[in-house]
Amino acid sequence: MKNFKRAILFANGDFKEHTSLVIRDDDFLVAVDGGLRHLITLQLTPHLIIGDLDSVTPQDLDLCIHWGVEIQRFPPKKDQTDLELAVLEVLRRGFTDILITAVTGGRLDHTVGNLAILALPQLSGTYTRIVENGTTIYHVNDQIDFETYPGALVSLLPWGDAVTGVNTSGLQYALNDAILYPWRTLGLSNVATCSQVSVSVKSGQLFLFHIRENPAISEEENRV
């Protein structure tokens, strides 16, 4: 059996990462329901299809059956979205490096719900992020360090409640023991001043948006 290093989950939203998302031979590719269409467009065979499959065409499903792809089909009436089921499944398989893409689209409720999955308690201690159209999104409840380039945008958005003890380094508008409130916009549109940024919090949870406009910086260069 192949020794997979990273799980990549393709949701059923818009997908524009084909020019910057690097797929490796040791990636475990998961089609989250209608996200199968993105893999087929990329001429890639998923290792797993998961969901209620209401957004998968019969032709694409037949292709995957022919290819021998593992299929986990769930009833439409369920308490979890297809993406949540997919995240829990790759966790069950032992993956700690998880990349999620194609989570945004026409419905804002779906987009917000997909982003919220980053805050799943089960993901604590893993390297999980959403990569979406040049932006990498992390959930932060302690500290994160990542590589970037001067001029890149970094936004910090509290999740749920106020976030206290926010400290940053490598950003133009430094935060020192700051408090970020969900109803205020203090954390929006900060700017990186060097190649490495660090953000830490004492309590609370926030989403960090790393907006890459430099095509030379790929997603897999972000982690420190």
PyMOL commands that place a pseudoatom at each C-alpha (Angstrom):
pseudoatom trace, name=CA, resn=MET, resi=1, chain=A, elem=C, hetatm=0, pos=[0.000, 0.000, 0.000]
pseudoatom trace, name=CA, resn=LYS, resi=2, chain=A, elem=C, hetatm=0, pos=[1.291, 3.489, -0.865]
pseudoatom trace, name=CA, resn=ASN, resi=3, chain=A, elem=C, hetatm=0, pos=[2.585, 5.528, 2.047]
pseudoatom trace, name=CA, resn=PHE, resi=4, chain=A, elem=C, hetatm=0, pos=[0.473, 8.665, 1.726]
pseudoatom trace, name=CA, resn=LYS, resi=5, chain=A, elem=C, hetatm=0, pos=[1.812, 11.825, 3.399]
pseudoatom trace, name=CA, resn=ARG, resi=6, chain=A, elem=C, hetatm=0, pos=[-0.982, 14.357, 2.917]
pseudoatom trace, name=CA, resn=ALA, resi=7, chain=A, elem=C, hetatm=0, pos=[-4.736, 14.294, 2.333]
pseudoatom trace, name=CA, resn=ILE, resi=8, chain=A, elem=C, hetatm=0, pos=[-6.224, 16.756, -0.161]
pseudoatom trace, name=CA, resn=LEU, resi=9, chain=A, elem=C, hetatm=0, pos=[-9.995, 17.212, 0.024]
pseudoatom trace, name=CA, resn=PHE, resi=10, chain=A, elem=C, hetatm=0, pos=[-11.765, 18.627, -3.033]
pseudoatom trace, name=CA, resn=ALA, resi=11, chain=A, elem=C, hetatm=0, pos=[-15.128, 20.097, -2.046]
pseudoatom trace, name=CA, resn=ASN, resi=12, chain=A, elem=C, hetatm=0, pos=[-17.872, 21.038, -4.498]
pseudoatom trace, name=CA, resn=GLY, resi=13, chain=A, elem=C, hetatm=0, pos=[-17.283, 24.796, -4.610]
pseudoatom trace, name=CA, resn=ASP, resi=14, chain=A, elem=C, hetatm=0, pos=[-15.413, 26.939, -7.083]
pseudoatom trace, name=CA, resn=PHE, resi=15, chain=A, elem=C, hetatm=0, pos=[-11.927, 25.710, -7.911]
pseudoatom trace, name=CA, resn=LYS, resi=16, chain=A, elem=C, hetatm=0, pos=[-9.206, 28.014, -9.205]
pseudoatom trace, name=CA, resn=GLU, resi=17, chain=A, elem=C, hetatm=0, pos=[-6.151, 26.398, -7.652]
pseudoatom trace, name=CA, resn=HIS, resi=18, chain=A, elem=C, hetatm=0, pos=[-5.154, 24.411, -10.726]
pseudoatom trace, name=CA, resn=THR, resi=19, chain=A, elem=C, hetatm=0, pos=[-2.369, 26.915, -11.495]
pseudoatom trace, name=CA, resn=SER, resi=20, chain=A, elem=C, hetatm=0, pos=[-0.772, 26.956, -8.022]
pseudoatom trace, name=CA, resn=LEU, resi=21, chain=A, elem=C, hetatm=0, pos=[-1.817, 23.847, -6.101]
pseudoatom trace, name=CA, resn=VAL, resi=22, chain=A, elem=C, hetatm=0, pos=[0.945, 21.273, -6.394]
pseudoatom trace, name=CA, resn=ILE, resi=23, chain=A, elem=C, hetatm=0, pos=[-0.286, 17.655, -6.358]
pseudoatom trace, name=CA, resn=ARG, resi=24, chain=A, elem=C, hetatm=0, pos=[2.311, 15.123, -5.256]
pseudoatom trace, name=CA, resn=ASP, resi=25, chain=A, elem=C, hetatm=0, pos=[2.469, 11.393, -5.895]
pseudoatom trace, name=CA, resn=ASP, resi=26, chain=A, elem=C, hetatm=0, pos=[2.069, 10.663, -2.187]
pseudoatom trace, name=CA, resn=ASP, resi=27, chain=A, elem=C, hetatm=0, pos=[-1.121, 12.742, -1.794]
pseudoatom trace, name=CA, resn=PHE, resi=28, chain=A, elem=C, hetatm=0, pos=[-4.334, 10.959, -0.782]
pseudoatom trace, name=CA, resn=LEU, resi=29, chain=A, elem=C, hetatm=0, pos=[-7.001, 12.537, -3.009]
pseudoatom trace, name=CA, resn=VAL, resi=30, chain=A, elem=C, hetatm=0, pos=[-10.543, 12.772, -1.672]
pseudoatom trace, name=CA, resn=ALA, resi=31, chain=A, elem=C, hetatm=0, pos=[-13.521, 13.784, -3.795]
pseudoatom trace, name=CA, resn=VAL, resi=32, chain=A, elem=C, hetatm=0, pos=[-16.105, 15.313, -1.476]
pseudoatom trace, name=CA, resn=ASP, resi=33, chain=A, elem=C, hetatm=0, pos=[-19.314, 14.547, -3.358]
pseudoatom trace, name=CA, resn=GLY, resi=34, chain=A, elem=C, hetatm=0, pos=[-19.476, 16.887, -6.379]
pseudoatom trace, name=CA, resn=GLY, resi=35, chain=A, elem=C, hetatm=0, pos=[-15.828, 17.811, -5.869]
pseudoatom trace, name=CA, resn=LEU, resi=36, chain=A, elem=C, hetatm=0, pos=[-15.196, 14.774, -8.046]
pseudoatom trace, name=CA, resn=ARG, resi=37, chain=A, elem=C, hetatm=0, pos=[-15.631, 17.049, -11.075]
pseudoatom trace, name=CA, resn=HIS, resi=38, chain=A, elem=C, hetatm=0, pos=[-12.489, 18.995, -10.166]
pseudoatom trace, name=CA, resn=LEU, resi=39, chain=A, elem=C, hetatm=0, pos=[-10.369, 15.853, -10.021]
pseudoatom trace, name=CA, resn=ILE, resi=40, chain=A, elem=C, hetatm=0, pos=[-11.748, 14.647, -13.335]
pseudoatom trace, name=CA, resn=THR, resi=41, chain=A, elem=C, hetatm=0, pos=[-10.980, 18.058, -14.879]
pseudoatom trace, name=CA, resn=LEU, resi=42, chain=A, elem=C, hetatm=0, pos=[-7.409, 17.706, -13.593]
pseudoatom trace, name=CA, resn=GLN, resi=43, chain=A, elem=C, hetatm=0, pos=[-7.305, 14.160, -15.029]
pseudoatom trace, name=CA, resn=LEU, resi=44, chain=A, elem=C, hetatm=0, pos=[-6.677, 12.747, -11.569]
pseudoatom trace, name=CA, resn=THR, resi=45, chain=A, elem=C, hetatm=0, pos=[-8.216, 9.634, -10.060]
pseudoatom trace, name=CA, resn=PRO, resi=46, chain=A, elem=C, hetatm=0, pos=[-9.450, 10.037, -6.478]
pseudoatom trace, name=CA, resn=HIS, resi=47, chain=A, elem=C, hetatm=0, pos=[-8.571, 7.472, -3.865]
pseudoatom trace, name=CA, resn=LEU, resi=48, chain=A, elem=C, hetatm=0, pos=[-11.880, 8.059, -2.074]
pseudoatom trace, name=CA, resn=ILE, resi=49, chain=A, elem=C, hetatm=0, pos=[-15.295, 9.526, -2.907]
pseudoatom trace, name=CA, resn=ILE, resi=50, chain=A, elem=C, hetatm=0, pos=[-17.412, 10.427, 0.101]
pseudoatom trace, name=CA, resn=GLY, resi=51, chain=A, elem=C, hetatm=0, pos=[-20.824, 12.028, 0.615]
pseudoatom trace, name=CA, resn=ASP, resi=52, chain=A, elem=C, hetatm=0, pos=[-24.438, 11.481, -0.302]
pseudoatom trace, name=CA, resn=LEU, resi=53, chain=A, elem=C, hetatm=0, pos=[-23.378, 11.782, -3.977]
pseudoatom trace, name=CA, resn=ASP, resi=54, chain=A, elem=C, hetatm=0, pos=[-26.347, 13.966, -4.919]
pseudoatom trace, name=CA, resn=SER, resi=55, chain=A, elem=C, hetatm=0, pos=[-24.007, 16.230, -6.924]
pseudoatom trace, name=CA, resn=VAL, resi=56, chain=A, elem=C, hetatm=0, pos=[-22.143, 13.488, -8.779]
pseudoatom trace, name=CA, resn=THR, resi=57, chain=A, elem=C, hetatm=0, pos=[-23.244, 12.672, -12.306]
pseudoatom trace, name=CA, resn=PRO, resi=58, chain=A, elem=C, hetatm=0, pos=[-24.026, 9.012, -13.063]
pseudoatom trace, name=CA, resn=GLN, resi=59, chain=A, elem=C, hetatm=0, pos=[-21.369, 9.071, -15.784]
pseudoatom trace, name=CA, resn=ASP, resi=60, chain=A, elem=C, hetatm=0, pos=[-18.637, 10.247, -13.409]
pseudoatom trace, name=CA, resn=LEU, resi=61, chain=A, elem=C, hetatm=0, pos=[-19.713, 7.761, -10.763]
pseudoatom trace, name=CA, resn=ASP, resi=62, chain=A, elem=C, hetatm=0, pos=[-19.607, 4.924, -13.306]
pseudoatom trace, name=CA, resn=LEU, resi=63, chain=A, elem=C, hetatm=0, pos=[-16.082, 5.998, -14.256]
pseudoatom trace, name=CA, resn=CYS, resi=64, chain=A, elem=C, hetatm=0, pos=[-14.946, 5.752, -10.660]
pseudoatom trace, name=CA, resn=ILE, resi=65, chain=A, elem=C, hetatm=0, pos=[-16.592, 2.376, -10.175]
pseudoatom trace, name=CA, resn=HIS, resi=66, chain=A, elem=C, hetatm=0, pos=[-14.747, 1.213, -13.290]
pseudoatom trace, name=CA, resn=TRP, resi=67, chain=A, elem=C, hetatm=0, pos=[-11.463, 2.563, -11.882]
pseudoatom trace, name=CA, resn=GLY, resi=68, chain=A, elem=C, hetatm=0, pos=[-12.029, 0.759, -8.594]
pseudoatom trace, name=CA, resn=VAL, resi=69, chain=A, elem=C, hetatm=0, pos=[-12.217, 3.935, -6.496]
pseudoatom trace, name=CA, resn=GLU, resi=70, chain=A, elem=C, hetatm=0, pos=[-13.310, 3.486, -2.879]
pseudoatom trace, name=CA, resn=ILE, resi=71, chain=A, elem=C, hetatm=0, pos=[-16.805, 4.947, -2.389]
pseudoatom trace, name=CA, resn=GLN, resi=72, chain=A, elem=C, hetatm=0, pos=[-18.425, 5.868, 0.927]
pseudoatom trace, name=CA, resn=ARG, resi=73, chain=A, elem=C, hetatm=0, pos=[-22.051, 6.804, 0.312]
pseudoatom trace, name=CA, resn=PHE, resi=74, chain=A, elem=C, hetatm=0, pos=[-24.230, 8.372, 3.014]
pseudoatom trace, name=CA, resn=PRO, resi=75, chain=A, elem=C, hetatm=0, pos=[-27.990, 9.056, 3.106]
pseudoatom trace, name=CA, resn=PRO, resi=76, chain=A, elem=C, hetatm=0, pos=[-29.032, 12.624, 2.182]
pseudoatom trace, name=CA, resn=LYS, resi=77, chain=A, elem=C, hetatm=0, pos=[-30.704, 13.056, 5.582]
pseudoatom trace, name=CA, resn=LYS, resi=78, chain=A, elem=C, hetatm=0, pos=[-27.729, 13.335, 7.933]
pseudoatom trace, name=CA, resn=ASP, resi=79, chain=A, elem=C, hetatm=0, pos=[-26.426, 15.632, 10.658]
pseudoatom trace, name=CA, resn=GLN, resi=80, chain=A, elem=C, hetatm=0, pos=[-23.061, 16.394, 9.024]
pseudoatom trace, name=CA, resn=THR, resi=81, chain=A, elem=C, hetatm=0, pos=[-22.098, 17.943, 5.718]
pseudoatom trace, name=CA, resn=ASP, resi=82, chain=A, elem=C, hetatm=0, pos=[-20.179, 15.903, 3.194]
pseudoatom trace, name=CA, resn=LEU, resi=83, chain=A, elem=C, hetatm=0, pos=[-17.054, 17.946, 3.933]
pseudoatom trace, name=CA, resn=GLU, resi=84, chain=A, elem=C, hetatm=0, pos=[-17.256, 17.314, 7.679]
pseudoatom trace, name=CA, resn=LEU, resi=85, chain=A, elem=C, hetatm=0, pos=[-17.635, 13.603, 7.003]
pseudoatom trace, name=CA, resn=ALA, resi=86, chain=A, elem=C, hetatm=0, pos=[-14.584, 13.715, 4.737]
pseudoatom trace, name=CA, resn=VAL, resi=87, chain=A, elem=C, hetatm=0, pos=[-12.454, 15.518, 7.333]
pseudoatom trace, name=CA, resn=LEU, resi=88, chain=A, elem=C, hetatm=0, pos=[-13.424, 13.041, 10.043]
pseudoatom trace, name=CA, resn=GLU, resi=89, chain=A, elem=C, hetatm=0, pos=[-12.658, 10.147, 7.710]
pseudoatom trace, name=CA, resn=VAL, resi=90, chain=A, elem=C, hetatm=0, pos=[-9.115, 11.271, 6.866]
pseudoatom trace, name=CA, resn=LEU, resi=91, chain=A, elem=C, hetatm=0, pos=[-8.521, 11.893, 10.565]
pseudoatom trace, name=CA, resn=ARG, resi=92, chain=A, elem=C, hetatm=0, pos=[-9.695, 8.351, 11.262]
pseudoatom trace, name=CA, resn=ARG, resi=93, chain=A, elem=C, hetatm=0, pos=[-7.127, 7.144, 8.735]
pseudoatom trace, name=CA, resn=GLY, resi=94, chain=A, elem=C, hetatm=0, pos=[-4.369, 8.908, 10.636]
pseudoatom trace, name=CA, resn=PHE, resi=95, chain=A, elem=C, hetatm=0, pos=[-3.701, 11.940, 8.437]
pseudoatom trace, name=CA, resn=THR, resi=96, chain=A, elem=C, hetatm=0, pos=[-2.338, 15.001, 10.226]
pseudoatom trace, name=CA, resn=ASP, resi=97, chain=A, elem=C, hetatm=0, pos=[-1.440, 17.021, 7.091]
pseudoatom trace, name=CA, resn=ILE, resi=98, chain=A, elem=C, hetatm=0, pos=[-4.780, 17.995, 5.568]
pseudoatom trace, name=CA, resn=LEU, resi=99, chain=A, elem=C, hetatm=0, pos=[-5.406, 20.460, 2.746]
pseudoatom trace, name=CA, resn=ILE, resi=100, chain=A, elem=C, hetatm=0, pos=[-8.952, 21.450, 1.799]
pseudoatom trace, name=CA, resn=THR, resi=101, chain=A, elem=C, hetatm=0, pos=[-9.866, 23.293, -1.393]
pseudoatom trace, name=CA, resn=ALA, resi=102, chain=A, elem=C, hetatm=0, pos=[-12.897, 24.401, -3.441]
pseudoatom trace, name=CA, resn=VAL, resi=103, chain=A, elem=C, hetatm=0, pos=[-14.966, 25.393, -0.398]
pseudoatom trace, name=CA, resn=THR, resi=104, chain=A, elem=C, hetatm=0, pos=[-16.394, 28.707, -1.657]
pseudoatom trace, name=CA, resn=GLY, resi=105, chain=A, elem=C, hetatm=0, pos=[-19.196, 29.171, -4.140]
pseudoatom trace, name=CA, resn=GLY, resi=106, chain=A, elem=C, hetatm=0, pos=[-22.626, 30.626, -4.672]
pseudoatom trace, name=CA, resn=ARG, resi=107, chain=A, elem=C, hetatm=0, pos=[-24.092, 30.008, -1.200]
pseudoatom trace, name=CA, resn=LEU, resi=108, chain=A, elem=C, hetatm=0, pos=[-22.661, 32.067, 1.625]
pseudoatom trace, name=CA, resn=ASP, resi=109, chain=A, elem=C, hetatm=0, pos=[-24.040, 29.725, 4.300]
pseudoatom trace, name=CA, resn=HIS, resi=110, chain=A, elem=C, hetatm=0, pos=[-22.129, 26.825, 2.758]
pseudoatom trace, name=CA, resn=THR, resi=111, chain=A, elem=C, hetatm=0, pos=[-18.977, 28.922, 2.559]
pseudoatom trace, name=CA, resn=VAL, resi=112, chain=A, elem=C, hetatm=0, pos=[-19.152, 29.982, 6.218]
pseudoatom trace, name=CA, resn=GLY, resi=113, chain=A, elem=C, hetatm=0, pos=[-19.987, 26.427, 7.282]
pseudoatom trace, name=CA, resn=ASN, resi=114, chain=A, elem=C, hetatm=0, pos=[-17.007, 25.083, 5.351]
pseudoatom trace, name=CA, resn=LEU, resi=115, chain=A, elem=C, hetatm=0, pos=[-14.658, 27.606, 6.949]
pseudoatom trace, name=CA, resn=ALA, resi=116, chain=A, elem=C, hetatm=0, pos=[-16.016, 26.722, 10.391]
pseudoatom trace, name=CA, resn=ILE, resi=117, chain=A, elem=C, hetatm=0, pos=[-14.890, 23.125, 9.919]
pseudoatom trace, name=CA, resn=LEU, resi=118, chain=A, elem=C, hetatm=0, pos=[-11.318, 24.308, 10.512]
pseudoatom trace, name=CA, resn=ALA, resi=119, chain=A, elem=C, hetatm=0, pos=[-12.341, 24.811, 14.155]
pseudoatom trace, name=CA, resn=LEU, resi=120, chain=A, elem=C, hetatm=0, pos=[-13.273, 21.151, 14.664]
pseudoatom trace, name=CA, resn=PRO, resi=121, chain=A, elem=C, hetatm=0, pos=[-11.758, 20.115, 18.011]
pseudoatom trace, name=CA, resn=GLN, resi=122, chain=A, elem=C, hetatm=0, pos=[-10.580, 16.861, 16.428]
pseudoatom trace, name=CA, resn=LEU, resi=123, chain=A, elem=C, hetatm=0, pos=[-8.230, 18.882, 14.182]
pseudoatom trace, name=CA, resn=SER, resi=124, chain=A, elem=C, hetatm=0, pos=[-6.228, 20.169, 17.151]
pseudoatom trace, name=CA, resn=GLY, resi=125, chain=A, elem=C, hetatm=0, pos=[-2.570, 19.274, 16.688]
pseudoatom trace, name=CA, resn=THR, resi=126, chain=A, elem=C, hetatm=0, pos=[-2.867, 18.737, 12.928]
pseudoatom trace, name=CA, resn=TYR, resi=127, chain=A, elem=C, hetatm=0, pos=[-1.628, 20.882, 10.065]
pseudoatom trace, name=CA, resn=THR, resi=128, chain=A, elem=C, hetatm=0, pos=[-4.970, 21.632, 8.438]
pseudoatom trace, name=CA, resn=ARG, resi=129, chain=A, elem=C, hetatm=0, pos=[-5.733, 24.563, 6.156]
pseudoatom trace, name=CA, resn=ILE, resi=130, chain=A, elem=C, hetatm=0, pos=[-8.012, 25.713, 3.383]
pseudoatom trace, name=CA, resn=VAL, resi=131, chain=A, elem=C, hetatm=0, pos=[-6.368, 26.787, 0.138]
pseudoatom trace, name=CA, resn=GLU, resi=132, chain=A, elem=C, hetatm=0, pos=[-8.674, 28.909, -1.945]
pseudoatom trace, name=CA, resn=ASN, resi=133, chain=A, elem=C, hetatm=0, pos=[-7.794, 31.046, -4.984]
pseudoatom trace, name=CA, resn=GLY, resi=134, chain=A, elem=C, hetatm=0, pos=[-4.440, 32.297, -3.723]
pseudoatom trace, name=CA, resn=THR, resi=135, chain=A, elem=C, hetatm=0, pos=[-5.474, 32.466, -0.073]
pseudoatom trace, name=CA, resn=THR, resi=136, chain=A, elem=C, hetatm=0, pos=[-4.534, 30.028, 2.678]
pseudoatom trace, name=CA, resn=ILE, resi=137, chain=A, elem=C, hetatm=0, pos=[-6.787, 29.987, 5.740]
pseudoatom trace, name=CA, resn=TYR, resi=138, chain=A, elem=C, hetatm=0, pos=[-5.723, 28.641, 9.130]
pseudoatom trace, name=CA, resn=HIS, resi=139, chain=A, elem=C, hetatm=0, pos=[-7.500, 28.214, 12.453]
pseudoatom trace, name=CA, resn=VAL, resi=140, chain=A, elem=C, hetatm=0, pos=[-5.355, 29.605, 15.290]
pseudoatom trace, name=CA, resn=ASN, resi=141, chain=A, elem=C, hetatm=0, pos=[-5.872, 29.065, 19.024]
pseudoatom trace, name=CA, resn=ASP, resi=142, chain=A, elem=C, hetatm=0, pos=[-2.246, 29.212, 20.169]
pseudoatom trace, name=CA, resn=GLN, resi=143, chain=A, elem=C, hetatm=0, pos=[0.575, 30.137, 17.762]
pseudoatom trace, name=CA, resn=ILE, resi=144, chain=A, elem=C, hetatm=0, pos=[1.351, 29.896, 14.077]
pseudoatom trace, name=CA, resn=ASP, resi=145, chain=A, elem=C, hetatm=0, pos=[4.491, 30.754, 12.086]
pseudoatom trace, name=CA, resn=PHE, resi=146, chain=A, elem=C, hetatm=0, pos=[4.530, 30.838, 8.302]
pseudoatom trace, name=CA, resn=GLU, resi=147, chain=A, elem=C, hetatm=0, pos=[6.645, 32.037, 5.391]
pseudoatom trace, name=CA, resn=THR, resi=148, chain=A, elem=C, hetatm=0, pos=[5.443, 34.782, 3.079]
pseudoatom trace, name=CA, resn=TYR, resi=149, chain=A, elem=C, hetatm=0, pos=[6.850, 37.816, 1.261]
pseudoatom trace, name=CA, resn=PRO, resi=150, chain=A, elem=C, hetatm=0, pos=[6.824, 41.561, 1.995]
pseudoatom trace, name=CA, resn=GLY, resi=151, chain=A, elem=C, hetatm=0, pos=[3.548, 43.103, 0.902]
pseudoatom trace, name=CA, resn=ALA, resi=152, chain=A, elem=C, hetatm=0, pos=[1.398, 39.990, 1.313]
pseudoatom trace, name=CA, resn=LEU, resi=153, chain=A, elem=C, hetatm=0, pos=[-1.897, 40.591, 3.103]
pseudoatom trace, name=CA, resn=VAL, resi=154, chain=A, elem=C, hetatm=0, pos=[-2.721, 38.901, 6.395]
pseudoatom trace, name=CA, resn=SER, resi=155, chain=A, elem=C, hetatm=0, pos=[-6.146, 39.198, 8.044]
pseudoatom trace, name=CA, resn=LEU, resi=156, chain=A, elem=C, hetatm=0, pos=[-7.063, 37.974, 11.522]
pseudoatom trace, name=CA, resn=LEU, resi=157, chain=A, elem=C, hetatm=0, pos=[-10.759, 37.341, 12.139]
pseudoatom trace, name=CA, resn=PRO, resi=158, chain=A, elem=C, hetatm=0, pos=[-11.972, 36.221, 15.584]
pseudoatom trace, name=CA, resn=TRP, resi=159, chain=A, elem=C, hetatm=0, pos=[-14.213, 33.183, 15.677]
pseudoatom trace, name=CA, resn=GLY, resi=160, chain=A, elem=C, hetatm=0, pos=[-17.032, 32.939, 18.204]
pseudoatom trace, name=CA, resn=ASP, resi=161, chain=A, elem=C, hetatm=0, pos=[-15.872, 35.359, 20.898]
pseudoatom trace, name=CA, resn=ALA, resi=162, chain=A, elem=C, hetatm=0, pos=[-13.187, 37.907, 21.649]
pseudoatom trace, name=CA, resn=VAL, resi=163, chain=A, elem=C, hetatm=0, pos=[-9.589, 36.753, 21.217]
pseudoatom trace, name=CA, resn=THR, resi=164, chain=A, elem=C, hetatm=0, pos=[-7.196, 38.038, 23.866]
pseudoatom trace, name=CA, resn=GLY, resi=165, chain=A, elem=C, hetatm=0, pos=[-3.441, 38.370, 24.087]
pseudoatom trace, name=CA, resn=VAL, resi=166, chain=A, elem=C, hetatm=0, pos=[-2.889, 38.642, 20.350]
pseudoatom trace, name=CA, resn=ASN, resi=167, chain=A, elem=C, hetatm=0, pos=[0.756, 39.202, 19.454]
pseudoatom trace, name=CA, resn=THR, resi=168, chain=A, elem=C, hetatm=0, pos=[2.246, 39.455, 15.983]
pseudoatom trace, name=CA, resn=SER, resi=169, chain=A, elem=C, hetatm=0, pos=[5.683, 39.798, 14.442]
pseudoatom trace, name=CA, resn=GLY, resi=170, chain=A, elem=C, hetatm=0, pos=[6.531, 40.481, 10.823]
pseudoatom trace, name=CA, resn=LEU, resi=171, chain=A, elem=C, hetatm=0, pos=[3.422, 42.621, 10.194]
pseudoatom trace, name=CA, resn=GLN, resi=172, chain=A, elem=C, hetatm=0, pos=[3.273, 46.326, 9.435]
pseudoatom trace, name=CA, resn=TYR, resi=173, chain=A, elem=C, hetatm=0, pos=[0.599, 47.018, 12.050]
pseudoatom trace, name=CA, resn=ALA, resi=174, chain=A, elem=C, hetatm=0, pos=[1.950, 45.138, 15.034]
pseudoatom trace, name=CA, resn=LEU, resi=175, chain=A, elem=C, hetatm=0, pos=[-0.404, 43.788, 17.689]
pseudoatom trace, name=CA, resn=ASN, resi=176, chain=A, elem=C, hetatm=0, pos=[0.937, 43.547, 21.222]
pseudoatom trace, name=CA, resn=ASP, resi=177, chain=A, elem=C, hetatm=0, pos=[-1.262, 41.803, 23.780]
pseudoatom trace, name=CA, resn=ALA, resi=178, chain=A, elem=C, hetatm=0, pos=[-4.246, 43.070, 21.773]
pseudoatom trace, name=CA, resn=ILE, resi=179, chain=A, elem=C, hetatm=0, pos=[-7.887, 42.032, 21.975]
pseudoatom trace, name=CA, resn=LEU, resi=180, chain=A, elem=C, hetatm=0, pos=[-9.732, 41.277, 18.743]
pseudoatom trace, name=CA, resn=TYR, resi=181, chain=A, elem=C, hetatm=0, pos=[-13.530, 41.335, 18.783]
pseudoatom trace, name=CA, resn=PRO, resi=182, chain=A, elem=C, hetatm=0, pos=[-15.727, 39.540, 16.209]
pseudoatom trace, name=CA, resn=TRP, resi=183, chain=A, elem=C, hetatm=0, pos=[-17.763, 42.703, 15.648]
pseudoatom trace, name=CA, resn=ARG, resi=184, chain=A, elem=C, hetatm=0, pos=[-14.746, 44.949, 15.000]
pseudoatom trace, name=CA, resn=THR, resi=185, chain=A, elem=C, hetatm=0, pos=[-12.384, 45.052, 12.012]
pseudoatom trace, name=CA, resn=LEU, resi=186, chain=A, elem=C, hetatm=0, pos=[-9.016, 45.745, 13.636]
pseudoatom trace, name=CA, resn=GLY, resi=187, chain=A, elem=C, hetatm=0, pos=[-7.484, 42.527, 12.317]
pseudoatom trace, name=CA, resn=LEU, resi=188, chain=A, elem=C, hetatm=0, pos=[-8.351, 43.050, 8.650]
pseudoatom trace, name=CA, resn=SER, resi=189, chain=A, elem=C, hetatm=0, pos=[-5.800, 43.725, 5.894]
pseudoatom trace, name=CA, resn=ASN, resi=190, chain=A, elem=C, hetatm=0, pos=[-2.513, 43.770, 7.759]
pseudoatom trace, name=CA, resn=VAL, resi=191, chain=A, elem=C, hetatm=0, pos=[0.650, 43.660, 5.637]
pseudoatom trace, name=CA, resn=ALA, resi=192, chain=A, elem=C, hetatm=0, pos=[3.701, 41.419, 5.889]
pseudoatom trace, name=CA, resn=THR, resi=193, chain=A, elem=C, hetatm=0, pos=[6.994, 43.283, 6.172]
pseudoatom trace, name=CA, resn=CYS, resi=194, chain=A, elem=C, hetatm=0, pos=[9.362, 40.329, 5.883]
pseudoatom trace, name=CA, resn=SER, resi=195, chain=A, elem=C, hetatm=0, pos=[9.539, 36.688, 4.833]
pseudoatom trace, name=CA, resn=GLN, resi=196, chain=A, elem=C, hetatm=0, pos=[8.309, 35.209, 8.107]
pseudoatom trace, name=CA, resn=VAL, resi=197, chain=A, elem=C, hetatm=0, pos=[5.219, 36.067, 10.152]
pseudoatom trace, name=CA, resn=SER, resi=198, chain=A, elem=C, hetatm=0, pos=[4.278, 34.866, 13.616]
pseudoatom trace, name=CA, resn=VAL, resi=199, chain=A, elem=C, hetatm=0, pos=[0.882, 35.188, 15.321]
pseudoatom trace, name=CA, resn=SER, resi=200, chain=A, elem=C, hetatm=0, pos=[0.027, 34.003, 18.831]
pseudoatom trace, name=CA, resn=VAL, resi=201, chain=A, elem=C, hetatm=0, pos=[-3.028, 34.251, 21.068]
pseudoatom trace, name=CA, resn=LYS, resi=202, chain=A, elem=C, hetatm=0, pos=[-3.578, 33.680, 24.788]
pseudoatom trace, name=CA, resn=SER, resi=203, chain=A, elem=C, hetatm=0, pos=[-7.261, 32.769, 24.606]
pseudoatom trace, name=CA, resn=GLY, resi=204, chain=A, elem=C, hetatm=0, pos=[-9.931, 32.444, 21.960]
pseudoatom trace, name=CA, resn=GLN, resi=205, chain=A, elem=C, hetatm=0, pos=[-9.914, 31.348, 18.349]
pseudoatom trace, name=CA, resn=LEU, resi=206, chain=A, elem=C, hetatm=0, pos=[-9.321, 33.198, 15.120]
pseudoatom trace, name=CA, resn=PHE, resi=207, chain=A, elem=C, hetatm=0, pos=[-9.089, 32.548, 11.421]
pseudoatom trace, name=CA, resn=LEU, resi=208, chain=A, elem=C, hetatm=0, pos=[-5.912, 33.719, 9.736]
pseudoatom trace, name=CA, resn=PHE, resi=209, chain=A, elem=C, hetatm=0, pos=[-6.154, 34.583, 6.046]
pseudoatom trace, name=CA, resn=HIS, resi=210, chain=A, elem=C, hetatm=0, pos=[-2.798, 34.598, 4.230]
pseudoatom trace, name=CA, resn=ILE, resi=211, chain=A, elem=C, hetatm=0, pos=[-3.451, 36.222, 0.861]
pseudoatom trace, name=CA, resn=ARG, resi=212, chain=A, elem=C, hetatm=0, pos=[-0.746, 35.389, -1.662]
pseudoatom trace, name=CA, resn=GLU, resi=213, chain=A, elem=C, hetatm=0, pos=[-0.604, 37.583, -4.749]
pseudoatom trace, name=CA, resn=ASN, resi=214, chain=A, elem=C, hetatm=0, pos=[2.929, 36.518, -5.666]
pseudoatom trace, name=CA, resn=PRO, resi=215, chain=A, elem=C, hetatm=0, pos=[2.736, 33.431, -7.930]
pseudoatom trace, name=CA, resn=ALA, resi=216, chain=A, elem=C, hetatm=0, pos=[6.257, 32.459, -6.873]
pseudoatom trace, name=CA, resn=ILE, resi=217, chain=A, elem=C, hetatm=0, pos=[4.959, 31.615, -3.379]
pseudoatom trace, name=CA, resn=SER, resi=218, chain=A, elem=C, hetatm=0, pos=[3.166, 28.277, -3.401]
pseudoatom trace, name=CA, resn=GLU, resi=219, chain=A, elem=C, hetatm=0, pos=[0.929, 26.899, -0.644]
pseudoatom trace, name=CA, resn=GLU, resi=220, chain=A, elem=C, hetatm=0, pos=[3.414, 24.249, 0.358]
pseudoatom trace, name=CA, resn=GLU, resi=221, chain=A, elem=C, hetatm=0, pos=[6.025, 26.943, 1.117]
pseudoatom trace, name=CA, resn=ASN, resi=222, chain=A, elem=C, hetatm=0, pos=[3.836, 28.470, 3.828]
pseudoatom trace, name=CA, resn=ARG, resi=223, chain=A, elem=C, hetatm=0, pos=[4.602, 26.128, 6.670]
pseudoatom trace, name=CA, resn=VAL, resi=224, chain=A, elem=C, hetatm=0, pos=[7.485, 26.784, 9.035]
for i in range(1, 224): cmd.bond("trace and resi %d" % i, "trace and resi %d" % (i + 1))
show_as sticks, trace
zoom trace
